[in-house]
Amino acid sequence: MIDRRGFVRMALSGGLVAPLVLTACSRETVHRLGFLSPDEPPSDAENQDWPPLRPFGWIEGKNIAWENRYTGGSDKLPAAARELVGLKVEMIVTDGTRATLAAKDATTTIPIVMYSAGDPVAMGIVPSLARPGGNITGYCILNAELSAKRAALLHELMPAVRLVASQAPTNPVGSFMVQQAEAAYRAVGIRLILIEADPVESFLAEASRQGAQVVDILGLSSAEIPGFMALARQYHLAVIGADGDMARGGALMAYEFNQDDHDARVAAIIDKILRGAKPADIPVEQPTRFELVINLKAAKELGITVPESLLLRADEVIR
């Protein structure tokens, strides 16, 4: 699933860095933009992570105004997307694949910028990454590549592992991502089992009962991480994921795209469209910088020796 902690940064209200002198944009014109997310509204602390629009001269309250729609669930996304269209916003920035699909269904004319999405070609969002056409562009994460790398890293870290558990998907987007993860693990001789257990404690208990040594979690909110890790330790399960904050919070390992680079590139796309470029002419961006985070403290608790070769390649080591 898509990581909520990472996507909280998508509020994009632009209040980040020291004001710059506006040059190419009018001081009088205020561009009304929409933001669509299935998450809960971010806390004040989380708001500090918004992408950097100020370096491009866009300042909240001066020349841009955001209509943020946090729905607290995917089922409310279509109605929220239609509401943003009714407000005649100039652009809709979307949080994740399902938000993008909801916006796509709501409008074929208002520019849509994907803050992030799974494979937008496979999901029918755009016909091509290089030539998206239509009214949608942005940033995508090709999960197959990330899954393959994460599976290979786990195999190097724990070569004896043969069974990894993950939560069963509850929607078509999740099902597509799980298929990619299954193929990635199969390539290194690991079987991925899917568990339809909720809440978290039931999932971890069932993973342990079925003999899994590792659980692969694509994303947890910052509020969910401590409780999940505490329960995983009780069942002596290693946790890996696609979010560095998970490793900082107790997971064994995380492999993710560089968030600062991501935010800056999405902000650049938003800037281009605000200055007159058409989404159809802007290629969909993909991650080019990645980060490996290893938690040595978690490894020690689990009795795992981390190979020196991995430590040397890690971008961050939690000791």
Contacts in CASP RR format, 6 or more apart in sequence:
PFRMAT RR
TARGET T0000
AUTHOR 0000-0000-0000
METHOD contacts of the structure
MODEL  1
MIDRRGFVRMALSGGLVAPLVLTACSRETVHRLGFLSPDEPPSDAENQDW
PPLRPFGWIEGKNIAWENRYTGGSDKLPAAARELVGLKVEMIVTDGTRAT
LAAKDATTTIPIVMYSAGDPVAMGIVPSLARPGGNITGYCILNAELSAKR
AALLHELMPAVRLVASQAPTNPVGSFMVQQAEAAYRAVGIRLILIEADPV
ESFLAEASRQGAQVVDILGLSSAEIPGFMALARQYHLAVIGADGDMARGG
ALMAYEFNQDDHDARVAAIIDKILRGAKPADIPVEQPTRFELVINLKAAK
ELGITVPESLLLRADEVIR
1 167 0 8 1.000
1 169 0 8 1.000
1 174 0 8 1.000
1 177 0 8 1.000
1 218 0 8 1.000
1 219 0 8 1.000
2 95 0 8 1.000
2 96 0 8 1.000
2 97 0 8 1.000
2 116 0 8 1.000
2 118 0 8 1.000
2 218 0 8 1.000
2 219 0 8 1.000
3 218 0 8 1.000
3 219 0 8 1.000
3 220 0 8 1.000
3 242 0 8 1.000
3 243 0 8 1.000
4 39 0 8 1.000
4 219 0 8 1.000
4 220 0 8 1.000
4 221 0 8 1.000
5 219 0 8 1.000
5 220 0 8 1.000
5 221 0 8 1.000
5 222 0 8 1.000
5 225 0 8 1.000
5 243 0 8 1.000
5 245 0 8 1.000
6 49 0 8 1.000
6 243 0 8 1.000
6 259 0 8 1.000
7 37 0 8 1.000
7 39 0 8 1.000
7 95 0 8 1.000
7 96 0 8 1.000
7 115 0 8 1.000
7 116 0 8 1.000
8 39 0 8 1.000
8 42 0 8 1.000
8 46 0 8 1.000
8 49 0 8 1.000
8 221 0 8 1.000
9 46 0 8 1.000
9 49 0 8 1.000
9 50 0 8 1.000
9 51 0 8 1.000
9 259 0 8 1.000
9 263 0 8 1.000
10 35 0 8 1.000
10 37 0 8 1.000
10 50 0 8 1.000
10 51 0 8 1.000
10 93 0 8 1.000
10 95 0 8 1.000
10 115 0 8 1.000
10 116 0 8 1.000
11 35 0 8 1.000
11 42 0 8 1.000
11 47 0 8 1.000
11 50 0 8 1.000
11 66 0 8 1.000
11 68 0 8 1.000
12 33 0 8 1.000
12 35 0 8 1.000
12 50 0 8 1.000
12 51 0 8 1.000
12 53 0 8 1.000
12 66 0 8 1.000
12 93 0 8 1.000
12 115 0 8 1.000
12 266 0 8 1.000
12 267 0 8 1.000
12 270 0 8 1.000
13 47 0 8 1.000
13 50 0 8 1.000
13 60 0 8 1.000
13 66 0 8 1.000
13 68 0 8 1.000
14 50 0 8 1.000
14 51 0 8 1.000
14 52 0 8 1.000
14 53 0 8 1.000
14 54 0 8 1.000
14 58 0 8 1.000
14 59 0 8 1.000
14 60 0 8 1.000
14 64 0 8 1.000
15 50 0 8 1.000
15 53 0 8 1.000
15 54 0 8 1.000
15 59 0 8 1.000
15 60 0 8 1.000
16 48 0 8 1.000
16 50 0 8 1.000
16 51 0 8 1.000
16 52 0 8 1.000
16 53 0 8 1.000
16 54 0 8 1.000
17 52 0 8 1.000
17 54 0 8 1.000
17 55 0 8 1.000
18 54 0 8 1.000
19 54 0 8 1.000
19 59 0 8 1.000
20 54 0 8 1.000
20 55 0 8 1.000
20 57 0 8 1.000
22 57 0 8 1.000
22 59 0 8 1.000
22 62 0 8 1.000
22 63 0 8 1.000
23 57 0 8 1.000
24 57 0 8 1.000
24 275 0 8 1.000
25 57 0 8 1.000
25 58 0 8 1.000
25 63 0 8 1.000
25 274 0 8 1.000
25 275 0 8 1.000
26 63 0 8 1.000
27 62 0 8 1.000
27 63 0 8 1.000
29 63 0 8 1.000
30 61 0 8 1.000
30 62 0 8 1.000
30 63 0 8 1.000
30 64 0 8 1.000
30 65 0 8 1.000
31 58 0 8 1.000
31 63 0 8 1.000
31 64 0 8 1.000
31 65 0 8 1.000
31 90 0 8 1.000
31 91 0 8 1.000
31 274 0 8 1.000
32 64 0 8 1.000
32 65 0 8 1.000
32 67 0 8 1.000
32 87 0 8 1.000
32 88 0 8 1.000
32 89 0 8 1.000
32 90 0 8 1.000
33 64 0 8 1.000
33 65 0 8 1.000
33 66 0 8 1.000
33 67 0 8 1.000
33 89 0 8 1.000
33 90 0 8 1.000
33 91 0 8 1.000
33 92 0 8 1.000
33 93 0 8 1.000
33 270 0 8 1.000
34 66 0 8 1.000
34 67 0 8 1.000
34 68 0 8 1.000
34 69 0 8 1.000
34 84 0 8 1.000
34 87 0 8 1.000
34 89 0 8 1.000
34 91 0 8 1.000
34 92 0 8 1.000
34 93 0 8 1.000
35 66 0 8 1.000
35 67 0 8 1.000
35 68 0 8 1.000
35 69 0 8 1.000
35 92 0 8 1.000
35 93 0 8 1.000
35 94 0 8 1.000
35 95 0 8 1.000
36 69 0 8 1.000
36 71 0 8 1.000
36 77 0 8 1.000
36 80 0 8 1.000
36 81 0 8 1.000
36 84 0 8 1.000
36 92 0 8 1.000
36 93 0 8 1.000
36 94 0 8 1.000
36 95 0 8 1.000
36 99 0 8 1.000
36 102 0 8 1.000
36 103 0 8 1.000
37 68 0 8 1.000
37 69 0 8 1.000
37 70 0 8 1.000
37 71 0 8 1.000
37 94 0 8 1.000
37 95 0 8 1.000
37 96 0 8 1.000
37 99 0 8 1.000
38 70 0 8 1.000
38 71 0 8 1.000
38 72 0 8 1.000
38 73 0 8 1.000
38 74 0 8 1.000
38 76 0 8 1.000
38 77 0 8 1.000
38 95 0 8 1.000
38 96 0 8 1.000
38 98 0 8 1.000
38 99 0 8 1.000
39 70 0 8 1.000
39 71 0 8 1.000
39 72 0 8 1.000
39 73 0 8 1.000
39 95 0 8 1.000
39 221 0 8 1.000
40 70 0 8 1.000
40 72 0 8 1.000
41 68 0 8 1.000
41 70 0 8 1.000
42 70 0 8 1.000
46 222 0 8 1.000
49 263 0 8 1.000
50 263 0 8 1.000
51 263 0 8 1.000
51 264 0 8 1.000
51 266 0 8 1.000
51 267 0 8 1.000
52 263 0 8 1.000
52 264 0 8 1.000
52 267 0 8 1.000
53 59 0 8 1.000
53 64 0 8 1.000
53 267 0 8 1.000
53 270 0 8 1.000
53 271 0 8 1.000
55 267 0 8 1.000
56 267 0 8 1.000
56 268 0 8 1.000
56 270 0 8 1.000
56 271 0 8 1.000
57 63 0 8 1.000
58 64 0 8 1.000
58 270 0 8 1.000
58 271 0 8 1.000
58 274 0 8 1.000
60 66 0 8 1.000
64 274 0 8 1.000
67 84 0 8 1.000
67 87 0 8 1.000
67 89 0 8 1.000
69 80 0 8 1.000
69 81 0 8 1.000
69 83 0 8 1.000
69 84 0 8 1.000
71 77 0 8 1.000
71 79 0 8 1.000
71 80 0 8 1.000
74 98 0 8 1.000
74 171 0 8 1.000
77 98 0 8 1.000
77 99 0 8 1.000
77 102 0 8 1.000
78 102 0 8 1.000
78 105 0 8 1.000
78 106 0 8 1.000
80 102 0 8 1.000
81 92 0 8 1.000
81 99 0 8 1.000
81 102 0 8 1.000
81 103 0 8 1.000
81 105 0 8 1.000
81 106 0 8 1.000
81 107 0 8 1.000
82 106 0 8 1.000
84 92 0 8 1.000
84 103 0 8 1.000
84 106 0 8 1.000
85 92 0 8 1.000
85 106 0 8 1.000
85 107 0 8 1.000
85 110 0 8 1.000
89 110 0 8 1.000
90 110 0 8 1.000
90 111 0 8 1.000
90 274 0 8 1.000
91 110 0 8 1.000
91 111 0 8 1.000
91 112 0 8 1.000
91 113 0 8 1.000
91 270 0 8 1.000
91 273 0 8 1.000
91 274 0 8 1.000
92 103 0 8 1.000
92 107 0 8 1.000
92 110 0 8 1.000
92 111 0 8 1.000
92 112 0 8 1.000
92 113 0 8 1.000
93 112 0 8 1.000
93 113 0 8 1.000
93 115 0 8 1.000
93 266 0 8 1.000
93 270 0 8 1.000
94 100 0 8 1.000
94 102 0 8 1.000
94 103 0 8 1.000
94 112 0 8 1.000
94 113 0 8 1.000
94 114 0 8 1.000
94 115 0 8 1.000
94 117 0 8 1.000
95 115 0 8 1.000
95 116 0 8 1.000
96 114 0 8 1.000
96 115 0 8 1.000
96 116 0 8 1.000
96 117 0 8 1.000
96 118 0 8 1.000
97 117 0 8 1.000
97 118 0 8 1.000
97 120 0 8 1.000
97 123 0 8 1.000
97 125 0 8 1.000
97 173 0 8 1.000
98 171 0 8 1.000
98 173 0 8 1.000
100 112 0 8 1.000
100 114 0 8 1.000
100 117 0 8 1.000
100 120 0 8 1.000
100 125 0 8 1.000
100 136 0 8 1.000
101 123 0 8 1.000
101 125 0 8 1.000
103 112 0 8 1.000
103 136 0 8 1.000
104 112 0 8 1.000
104 125 0 8 1.000
104 136 0 8 1.000
107 135 0 8 1.000
108 134 0 8 1.000
108 135 0 8 1.000
109 135 0 8 1.000
110 135 0 8 1.000
111 135 0 8 1.000
111 136 0 8 1.000
111 137 0 8 1.000
111 273 0 8 1.000
111 278 0 8 1.000
111 279 0 8 1.000
112 135 0 8 1.000
112 136 0 8 1.000
112 137 0 8 1.000
112 279 0 8 1.000
113 136 0 8 1.000
113 137 0 8 1.000
113 138 0 8 1.000
113 266 0 8 1.000
113 269 0 8 1.000
113 270 0 8 1.000
113 273 0 8 1.000
113 279 0 8 1.000
114 120 0 8 1.000
114 125 0 8 1.000
114 136 0 8 1.000
114 137 0 8 1.000
114 138 0 8 1.000
114 139 0 8 1.000
114 140 0 8 1.000
114 284 0 8 1.000
115 138 0 8 1.000
115 139 0 8 1.000
115 266 0 8 1.000
116 139 0 8 1.000
116 140 0 8 1.000
116 141 0 8 1.000
116 262 0 8 1.000
116 266 0 8 1.000
117 123 0 8 1.000
117 125 0 8 1.000
117 139 0 8 1.000
117 140 0 8 1.000
117 141 0 8 1.000
118 140 0 8 1.000
118 141 0 8 1.000
118 142 0 8 1.000
118 143 0 8 1.000
118 173 0 8 1.000
118 177 0 8 1.000
119 140 0 8 1.000
119 142 0 8 1.000
119 143 0 8 1.000
119 144 0 8 1.000
119 176 0 8 1.000
120 126 0 8 1.000
120 129 0 8 1.000
120 132 0 8 1.000
120 136 0 8 1.000
120 140 0 8 1.000
120 284 0 8 1.000
121 127 0 8 1.000
121 128 0 8 1.000
121 129 0 8 1.000
122 176 0 8 1.000
123 173 0 8 1.000
123 176 0 8 1.000
125 136 0 8 1.000
126 132 0 8 1.000
126 133 0 8 1.000
126 134 0 8 1.000
126 136 0 8 1.000
126 137 0 8 1.000
126 284 0 8 1.000
127 133 0 8 1.000
129 140 0 8 1.000
129 283 0 8 1.000
129 284 0 8 1.000
129 286 0 8 1.000
130 283 0 8 1.000
130 284 0 8 1.000
131 280 0 8 1.000
131 283 0 8 1.000
132 138 0 8 1.000
132 279 0 8 1.000
132 280 0 8 1.000
132 282 0 8 1.000
132 283 0 8 1.000
132 284 0 8 1.000
133 279 0 8 1.000
133 280 0 8 1.000
133 281 0 8 1.000
134 279 0 8 1.000
134 280 0 8 1.000
135 279 0 8 1.000
135 280 0 8 1.000
136 279 0 8 1.000
137 269 0 8 1.000
137 279 0 8 1.000
137 280 0 8 1.000
137 282 0 8 1.000
137 283 0 8 1.000
137 284 0 8 1.000
138 266 0 8 1.000
138 269 0 8 1.000
138 279 0 8 1.000
138 282 0 8 1.000
138 284 0 8 1.000
138 285 0 8 1.000
139 262 0 8 1.000
139 265 0 8 1.000
139 266 0 8 1.000
139 269 0 8 1.000
139 284 0 8 1.000
139 285 0 8 1.000
139 286 0 8 1.000
140 284 0 8 1.000
140 285 0 8 1.000
140 286 0 8 1.000
141 257 0 8 1.000
141 286 0 8 1.000
141 287 0 8 1.000
142 286 0 8 1.000
143 177 0 8 1.000
143 180 0 8 1.000
143 181 0 8 1.000
144 180 0 8 1.000
144 183 0 8 1.000
144 184 0 8 1.000
146 242 0 8 1.000
146 255 0 8 1.000
146 256 0 8 1.000
146 257 0 8 1.000
147 177 0 8 1.000
147 180 0 8 1.000
147 181 0 8 1.000
147 183 0 8 1.000
147 184 0 8 1.000
147 185 0 8 1.000
148 184 0 8 1.000
148 187 0 8 1.000
149 255 0 8 1.000
149 290 0 8 1.000
150 184 0 8 1.000
150 216 0 8 1.000
150 240 0 8 1.000
150 241 0 8 1.000
150 242 0 8 1.000
150 255 0 8 1.000
151 181 0 8 1.000
151 184 0 8 1.000
151 185 0 8 1.000
151 187 0 8 1.000
151 188 0 8 1.000
151 190 0 8 1.000
152 184 0 8 1.000
152 188 0 8 1.000
153 253 0 8 1.000
153 255 0 8 1.000
153 292 0 8 1.000
153 310 0 8 1.000
154 161 0 8 1.000
154 164 0 8 1.000
154 188 0 8 1.000
154 190 0 8 1.000
154 214 0 8 1.000
154 216 0 8 1.000
154 240 0 8 1.000
154 253 0 8 1.000
155 161 0 8 1.000
155 188 0 8 1.000
155 189 0 8 1.000
155 190 0 8 1.000
156 307 0 8 1.000
156 309 0 8 1.000
156 310 0 8 1.000
157 252 0 8 1.000
157 253 0 8 1.000
157 294 0 8 1.000
157 304 0 8 1.000
157 306 0 8 1.000
157 307 0 8 1.000
157 310 0 8 1.000
158 213 0 8 1.000
158 214 0 8 1.000
158 238 0 8 1.000
158 304 0 8 1.000
161 190 0 8 1.000
161 213 0 8 1.000
161 214 0 8 1.000
162 189 0 8 1.000
162 190 0 8 1.000
162 191 0 8 1.000
162 213 0 8 1.000
163 190 0 8 1.000
163 191 0 8 1.000
163 193 0 8 1.000
163 210 0 8 1.000
163 211 0 8 1.000
163 212 0 8 1.000
163 213 0 8 1.000
163 214 0 8 1.000
164 185 0 8 1.000
164 190 0 8 1.000
164 191 0 8 1.000
164 192 0 8 1.000
164 193 0 8 1.000
164 212 0 8 1.000
164 213 0 8 1.000
164 214 0 8 1.000
164 215 0 8 1.000
164 216 0 8 1.000
165 192 0 8 1.000
165 193 0 8 1.000
165 194 0 8 1.000
165 195 0 8 1.000
165 203 0 8 1.000
165 206 0 8 1.000
165 207 0 8 1.000
165 210 0 8 1.000
165 212 0 8 1.000
165 214 0 8 1.000
165 215 0 8 1.000
165 216 0 8 1.000
165 237 0 8 1.000
166 178 0 8 1.000
166 181 0 8 1.000
166 192 0 8 1.000
166 193 0 8 1.000
166 194 0 8 1.000
166 195 0 8 1.000
166 215 0 8 1.000
166 216 0 8 1.000
166 217 0 8 1.000
166 218 0 8 1.000
167 194 0 8 1.000
167 195 0 8 1.000
167 196 0 8 1.000
167 197 0 8 1.000
167 203 0 8 1.000
167 217 0 8 1.000
168 178 0 8 1.000
168 194 0 8 1.000
168 195 0 8 1.000
168 196 0 8 1.000
169 175 0 8 1.000
169 177 0 8 1.000
169 178 0 8 1.000
169 194 0 8 1.000
177 218 0 8 1.000
178 192 0 8 1.000
178 194 0 8 1.000
181 192 0 8 1.000
181 216 0 8 1.000
182 192 0 8 1.000
185 191 0 8 1.000
185 192 0 8 1.000
186 192 0 8 1.000
192 216 0 8 1.000
193 207 0 8 1.000
193 210 0 8 1.000
193 212 0 8 1.000
195 203 0 8 1.000
195 206 0 8 1.000
195 207 0 8 1.000
195 210 0 8 1.000
197 203 0 8 1.000
197 205 0 8 1.000
197 206 0 8 1.000
200 224 0 8 1.000
200 227 0 8 1.000
200 228 0 8 1.000
200 231 0 8 1.000
201 231 0 8 1.000
203 215 0 8 1.000
204 215 0 8 1.000
204 231 0 8 1.000
204 232 0 8 1.000
204 234 0 8 1.000
204 235 0 8 1.000
204 237 0 8 1.000
205 235 0 8 1.000
207 215 0 8 1.000
207 235 0 8 1.000
207 237 0 8 1.000
208 235 0 8 1.000
208 236 0 8 1.000
208 237 0 8 1.000
212 237 0 8 1.000
213 237 0 8 1.000
213 238 0 8 1.000
214 237 0 8 1.000
214 238 0 8 1.000
214 239 0 8 1.000
214 240 0 8 1.000
214 252 0 8 1.000
215 232 0 8 1.000
215 237 0 8 1.000
215 238 0 8 1.000
215 239 0 8 1.000
215 240 0 8 1.000
216 240 0 8 1.000
216 241 0 8 1.000
217 228 0 8 1.000
217 239 0 8 1.000
217 240 0 8 1.000
217 241 0 8 1.000
217 246 0 8 1.000
217 251 0 8 1.000
218 241 0 8 1.000
218 242 0 8 1.000
218 243 0 8 1.000
219 241 0 8 1.000
219 242 0 8 1.000
219 243 0 8 1.000
219 246 0 8 1.000
220 228 0 8 1.000
220 243 0 8 1.000
220 246 0 8 1.000
222 245 0 8 1.000
225 245 0 8 1.000
225 246 0 8 1.000
225 249 0 8 1.000
225 250 0 8 1.000
226 249 0 8 1.000
228 239 0 8 1.000
229 239 0 8 1.000
229 246 0 8 1.000
229 249 0 8 1.000
229 250 0 8 1.000
229 251 0 8 1.000
232 238 0 8 1.000
232 239 0 8 1.000
233 301 0 8 1.000
236 302 0 8 1.000
238 252 0 8 1.000
238 298 0 8 1.000
238 302 0 8 1.000
238 304 0 8 1.000
239 246 0 8 1.000
239 250 0 8 1.000
239 251 0 8 1.000
239 252 0 8 1.000
239 298 0 8 1.000
240 251 0 8 1.000
240 252 0 8 1.000
240 253 0 8 1.000
240 254 0 8 1.000
240 255 0 8 1.000
241 247 0 8 1.000
241 251 0 8 1.000
241 253 0 8 1.000
241 254 0 8 1.000
241 255 0 8 1.000
241 256 0 8 1.000
242 254 0 8 1.000
242 255 0 8 1.000
242 256 0 8 1.000
243 254 0 8 1.000
243 256 0 8 1.000
244 251 0 8 1.000
244 254 0 8 1.000
244 256 0 8 1.000
244 291 0 8 1.000
244 293 0 8 1.000
244 316 0 8 1.000
245 254 0 8 1.000
246 254 0 8 1.000
247 253 0 8 1.000
247 254 0 8 1.000
247 293 0 8 1.000
247 294 0 8 1.000
247 295 0 8 1.000
247 298 0 8 1.000
247 316 0 8 1.000
247 318 0 8 1.000
248 293 0 8 1.000
248 295 0 8 1.000
248 316 0 8 1.000
248 318 0 8 1.000
249 295 0 8 1.000
249 318 0 8 1.000
250 295 0 8 1.000
250 297 0 8 1.000
250 298 0 8 1.000
250 318 0 8 1.000
251 295 0 8 1.000
251 298 0 8 1.000
252 294 0 8 1.000
252 295 0 8 1.000
252 298 0 8 1.000
252 299 0 8 1.000
252 302 0 8 1.000
252 304 0 8 1.000
253 292 0 8 1.000
253 293 0 8 1.000
253 294 0 8 1.000
253 295 0 8 1.000
254 291 0 8 1.000
254 292 0 8 1.000
254 293 0 8 1.000
255 290 0 8 1.000
255 291 0 8 1.000
255 292 0 8 1.000
255 293 0 8 1.000
256 290 0 8 1.000
256 291 0 8 1.000
256 293 0 8 1.000
257 287 0 8 1.000
257 289 0 8 1.000
257 290 0 8 1.000
257 291 0 8 1.000
258 287 0 8 1.000
258 289 0 8 1.000
258 290 0 8 1.000
258 291 0 8 1.000
261 287 0 8 1.000
261 288 0 8 1.000
261 289 0 8 1.000
262 287 0 8 1.000
265 285 0 8 1.000
266 285 0 8 1.000
269 282 0 8 1.000
269 285 0 8 1.000
272 282 0 8 1.000
273 279 0 8 1.000
273 282 0 8 1.000
291 315 0 8 1.000
291 316 0 8 1.000
292 310 0 8 1.000
292 313 0 8 1.000
292 314 0 8 1.000
292 315 0 8 1.000
292 316 0 8 1.000
293 314 0 8 1.000
293 315 0 8 1.000
293 316 0 8 1.000
293 317 0 8 1.000
293 318 0 8 1.000
294 306 0 8 1.000
294 310 0 8 1.000
294 311 0 8 1.000
294 314 0 8 1.000
294 316 0 8 1.000
294 317 0 8 1.000
294 318 0 8 1.000
295 317 0 8 1.000
295 318 0 8 1.000
296 306 0 8 1.000
296 311 0 8 1.000
296 317 0 8 1.000
296 318 0 8 1.000
296 319 0 8 1.000
297 318 0 8 1.000
297 319 0 8 1.000
298 318 0 8 1.000
299 305 0 8 1.000
299 306 0 8 1.000
311 317 0 8 1.000
END
